[in-house]
Amino acid sequence: MNDMLALDFSNTGYIYMFLIWSVAGIIGAIFAHKKGRNPFFWGILCLIIPMALFAIGGMRAPGEPVPERFRDE
């Protein structure tokens, strides 16, 4: 039973973590650049907190119109 709870801190696991976080940072910087935001800030933020990709992905670029379904009538 205790074997299931044992954590394996191998070098391969650290490499995978580094790759996933690096890719998240790069994607965040690319999204930010496309949306007219600061790519350095968003790249670092997505590198530290990969879930920030959802925040930058949902932002509108400056000057981009609001979708019709979200406009007040």
Secondary structure by P-SEA (a helix, b strand, c coil): ccccccccccaaaaaaaaaaaaaaaaaaaaaaaaacccaaaaaaaaaacccaaaaaaaccccccccccccccc
